């Protein structure tokens, strides 16, 4: 409550989560059902967000697409942070491991995120699971760097020296003394990862390298409507707002 930006963000996020959970009862139908006679209909009481070029209900597709976007965003964020904790603790504490692993991370970070994700999707094929894998590979290097930087500074602190002095084992030092002090930056980073993953997933779907065509996502809905934006802008604008 003392942070208006965080409160507003939390409200928007929870609103989207509720939409994803209750999508099937929010006056939605079959997202792939065509109504050829109602092609490119403007928003109305029958079709709240209008229809696309084959007569599919844009409202239904947008609401159900919320599930895919949030699933990808939250899953990528959780997996990336979990992997980064393990890798970051090891690289920050052991210099020999750091010398090898961080060169791999630097190599992955040298490639632009969207290009690396598209290359991985071309290699793995289009599916929700593969999108999550590709975006996790993209997100892990930066997350590892945050954890590693925290560990490098924490390992020199007096409470870590005191733990070593009383004979604490390395795993206890890492997970009991160092890990809790990396939680704050990880929470902040996880929120950025979730939002960025939603945007990259939409971009991949827009370029045809994301989820399959039969699974509605915000990016694929916008991609389907881009040719008709001059006469049916709602097909692109409304999913884009989401």
C-alpha positions as CSV (number, residue, x, y, z in Angstrom):
1,X,0.0,0.0,0.0
2,X,3.0,2.3,0.5
3,X,4.1,1.8,-3.1
4,X,1.5,2.9,-5.6
5,X,3.4,1.4,-8.6
6,X,3.6,-2.0,-7.0
7,X,0.0,-1.9,-5.9
8,X,-1.2,-1.0,-9.4
9,X,1.0,-3.7,-11.0
10,X,-0.3,-6.3,-8.5
11,X,-3.9,-5.4,-9.3
12,X,-3.4,-5.7,-13.0
13,X,-1.5,-9.0,-12.7
14,X,-4.2,-10.5,-10.4
15,X,-6.9,-9.3,-12.8
16,X,-5.1,-11.1,-15.6
17,X,-4.7,-14.2,-13.4
18,X,-8.5,-14.2,-12.7
19,X,-9.2,-13.9,-16.4
20,X,-7.0,-16.9,-17.1
21,X,-8.5,-19.0,-14.4
22,X,-12.2,-18.3,-15.2
23,X,-11.7,-17.9,-19.0
24,X,-14.2,-20.8,-19.8
25,X,-17.0,-19.1,-18.0
26,X,-16.4,-15.5,-19.2
27,X,-18.9,-15.8,-22.1
28,X,-16.3,-17.6,-24.3
29,X,-16.8,-20.3,-26.8
30,X,-14.7,-22.3,-29.2
31,X,-11.7,-20.1,-30.2
32,X,-11.3,-21.9,-33.5
33,X,-14.9,-22.0,-34.6
34,X,-15.3,-20.0,-37.9
35,X,-18.4,-17.9,-38.8
36,X,-17.7,-17.3,-42.4
37,X,-20.8,-15.1,-42.9
38,X,-19.5,-12.8,-40.1
39,X,-16.0,-12.2,-41.3
40,X,-14.3,-9.0,-40.1
41,X,-17.4,-7.9,-38.1
42,X,-16.8,-4.8,-35.9
43,X,-17.2,-5.1,-32.1
44,X,-20.9,-5.4,-31.3
45,X,-23.2,-7.0,-28.7
46,X,-22.8,-10.3,-30.5
47,X,-19.0,-10.2,-31.0
48,X,-17.6,-8.0,-28.2
49,X,-14.2,-7.7,-29.8
50,X,-15.3,-8.3,-33.4
51,X,-14.3,-11.1,-35.6
52,X,-11.2,-11.9,-37.6
53,X,-10.8,-12.8,-41.3
54,X,-12.4,-16.2,-41.0
55,X,-15.1,-15.1,-38.6
56,X,-13.6,-16.3,-35.4
57,X,-14.6,-14.5,-32.2
58,X,-11.7,-12.2,-31.2
59,X,-13.0,-11.8,-27.7
60,X,-12.9,-15.6,-27.1
61,X,-9.4,-15.9,-28.6
62,X,-8.1,-13.0,-26.6
63,X,-9.5,-14.2,-23.3
64,X,-8.3,-17.8,-23.8
65,X,-4.9,-16.4,-25.0
66,X,-4.4,-15.0,-21.6
67,X,-3.7,-18.5,-20.3
68,X,-0.9,-19.1,-22.7
69,X,0.8,-15.8,-22.1
70,X,0.6,-16.1,-18.3
71,X,1.6,-19.7,-18.3
72,X,4.7,-18.9,-20.4
73,X,5.6,-15.8,-18.4
74,X,5.2,-17.3,-14.9
75,X,6.8,-20.7,-15.8
76,X,9.8,-19.2,-17.5
77,X,10.3,-16.8,-14.5
78,X,10.2,-19.6,-11.9
79,X,12.4,-22.0,-13.9
80,X,15.0,-19.3,-14.8
81,X,15.3,-18.1,-11.2
82,X,15.6,-21.7,-9.9
83,X,18.3,-22.6,-12.3
84,X,20.1,-19.2,-11.8
85,X,20.2,-19.8,-8.0
86,X,22.0,-23.1,-8.4
87,X,24.4,-21.9,-11.1
88,X,24.9,-18.4,-9.6
89,X,25.8,-19.8,-6.2
90,X,28.4,-22.2,-7.7
91,X,29.9,-19.7,-10.0
92,X,30.1,-17.0,-7.4
93,X,31.6,-19.2,-4.8
94,X,34.0,-21.4,-6.8
95,X,36.4,-19.5,-9.1
96,X,37.2,-22.4,-11.3
97,X,33.6,-23.1,-12.0
98,X,33.1,-19.4,-12.6
99,X,35.8,-19.3,-15.3
100,X,34.1,-21.9,-17.4
101,X,30.4,-21.4,-16.8
102,X,30.3,-17.7,-17.1
103,X,32.0,-17.8,-20.5
104,X,29.1,-19.9,-21.7
105,X,26.7,-17.4,-20.2
106,X,28.5,-14.5,-21.9
107,X,28.2,-16.3,-25.2
108,X,24.5,-16.7,-24.8
109,X,24.1,-13.1,-23.8
110,X,26.0,-11.9,-26.8
111,X,23.1,-13.0,-29.0
112,X,20.0,-10.8,-29.0
113,X,17.2,-12.4,-27.0
114,X,14.5,-12.5,-29.8
115,X,17.0,-14.0,-32.3
116,X,18.2,-16.6,-29.9
117,X,14.6,-17.5,-29.1
118,X,13.6,-17.7,-32.8
119,X,16.7,-19.9,-33.5
120,X,15.8,-22.3,-30.7
121,X,12.2,-22.5,-31.8
122,X,13.3,-23.3,-35.4
123,X,15.4,-26.1,-34.0
124,X,12.8,-27.4,-31.5
125,X,9.5,-26.9,-33.3
126,X,6.4,-25.0,-32.4
127,X,4.7,-25.9,-29.1
128,X,4.0,-24.2,-25.7
129,X,6.6,-26.5,-24.0
130,X,9.3,-25.5,-26.5
131,X,8.5,-21.8,-26.1
132,X,9.1,-22.2,-22.4
133,X,12.4,-24.0,-23.0
134,X,13.6,-21.4,-25.5
135,X,12.7,-18.4,-23.3
136,X,14.3,-20.1,-20.3
137,X,17.6,-20.5,-22.2
138,X,17.3,-16.8,-23.1
139,X,16.6,-15.6,-19.6
140,X,19.0,-17.8,-17.5
141,X,22.3,-16.0,-18.4
142,X,21.2,-12.6,-17.1
143,X,19.6,-14.1,-14.0
144,X,22.8,-16.0,-13.3
145,X,24.8,-12.8,-13.5
146,X,22.6,-11.2,-10.9
147,X,22.9,-14.1,-8.4
148,X,26.7,-14.4,-9.1
149,X,27.2,-10.7,-8.4
150,X,25.4,-11.0,-5.1
151,X,27.4,-14.1,-4.1
152,X,30.7,-12.4,-5.0
153,X,30.0,-9.6,-2.6
154,X,28.4,-11.7,0.1
155,X,31.2,-14.3,0.3
156,X,33.5,-11.6,1.6
157,X,31.2,-10.6,4.4
158,X,32.2,-11.2,8.0
159,X,29.2,-13.5,8.8
160,X,30.5,-15.9,6.0
161,X,34.0,-15.8,7.5
162,X,32.5,-16.5,10.9
163,X,30.6,-19.5,9.5
164,X,33.8,-20.9,8.0
165,X,35.6,-20.3,11.3
166,X,33.2,-22.5,13.2
167,X,33.5,-25.3,10.6
168,X,30.3,-24.8,8.7
169,X,30.2,-26.9,5.5
170,X,30.2,-25.2,2.1
171,X,26.6,-26.3,1.3
172,X,25.4,-24.8,4.6
173,X,27.2,-21.5,3.9
174,X,25.7,-21.3,0.4
175,X,22.1,-22.2,1.2
176,X,21.7,-21.0,4.8
177,X,23.9,-17.9,4.9
178,X,24.3,-16.6,1.3
179,X,21.1,-17.6,-0.5
180,X,18.6,-15.8,1.8
181,X,20.5,-12.5,1.1
182,X,20.0,-12.9,-2.7
183,X,16.2,-13.2,-2.5
184,X,15.4,-9.5,-2.7
185,X,17.1,-8.9,-6.1
186,X,15.7,-12.2,-7.4
187,X,12.1,-11.2,-6.6
188,X,12.6,-7.9,-8.5
189,X,14.3,-9.7,-11.4
190,X,11.6,-12.4,-11.5
191,X,8.9,-9.8,-12.2
192,X,10.9,-8.4,-15.1
193,X,11.4,-11.9,-16.5
194,X,7.7,-12.7,-16.3
195,X,6.8,-9.5,-18.2
196,X,9.6,-9.9,-20.8
197,X,8.6,-13.5,-21.4
198,X,5.0,-12.5,-22.2
199,X,6.3,-10.0,-24.7
200,X,8.8,-12.3,-26.4
201,X,6.2,-15.1,-26.6
202,X,3.8,-12.7,-28.3
203,X,6.6,-11.6,-30.7
204,X,7.5,-15.3,-31.5
205,X,3.8,-16.1,-32.2
206,X,3.5,-12.9,-34.3
207,X,6.4,-14.1,-36.5
208,X,5.0,-17.6,-36.7
209,X,7.7,-19.1,-34.5
210,X,5.8,-19.6,-31.3
211,X,2.7,-21.6,-30.3
212,X,0.8,-23.7,-33.0
213,X,-1.9,-22.0,-34.9
214,X,-4.7,-23.9,-33.2
215,X,-3.7,-22.5,-29.8
216,X,-4.7,-18.9,-29.5
217,X,-2.2,-16.5,-28.1
218,X,-2.0,-12.7,-28.2
219,X,0.8,-12.7,-30.7
220,X,-0.8,-15.1,-33.2
221,X,-4.1,-13.2,-33.0
222,X,-2.3,-10.0,-33.9
223,X,-0.4,-11.8,-36.7
224,X,-3.6,-13.1,-38.2
225,X,-5.1,-9.6,-38.3
226,X,-2.1,-7.5,-39.5
227,X,-3.1,-7.8,-43.2
228,X,-6.6,-6.4,-42.4
229,X,-5.5,-3.6,-39.9
230,X,-6.7,-0.9,-42.3
231,X,-10.3,-2.2,-42.3
232,X,-10.5,-4.2,-39.1
233,X,-8.1,-2.6,-36.6
234,X,-9.8,-4.3,-33.6
235,X,-8.2,-7.7,-34.5
236,X,-4.8,-6.2,-33.7
237,X,-5.5,-3.4,-31.3
238,X,-7.6,-5.2,-28.7
239,X,-5.2,-8.2,-28.2
240,X,-2.4,-5.7,-28.3
241,X,-3.8,-3.8,-25.3
242,X,-3.9,-7.1,-23.4
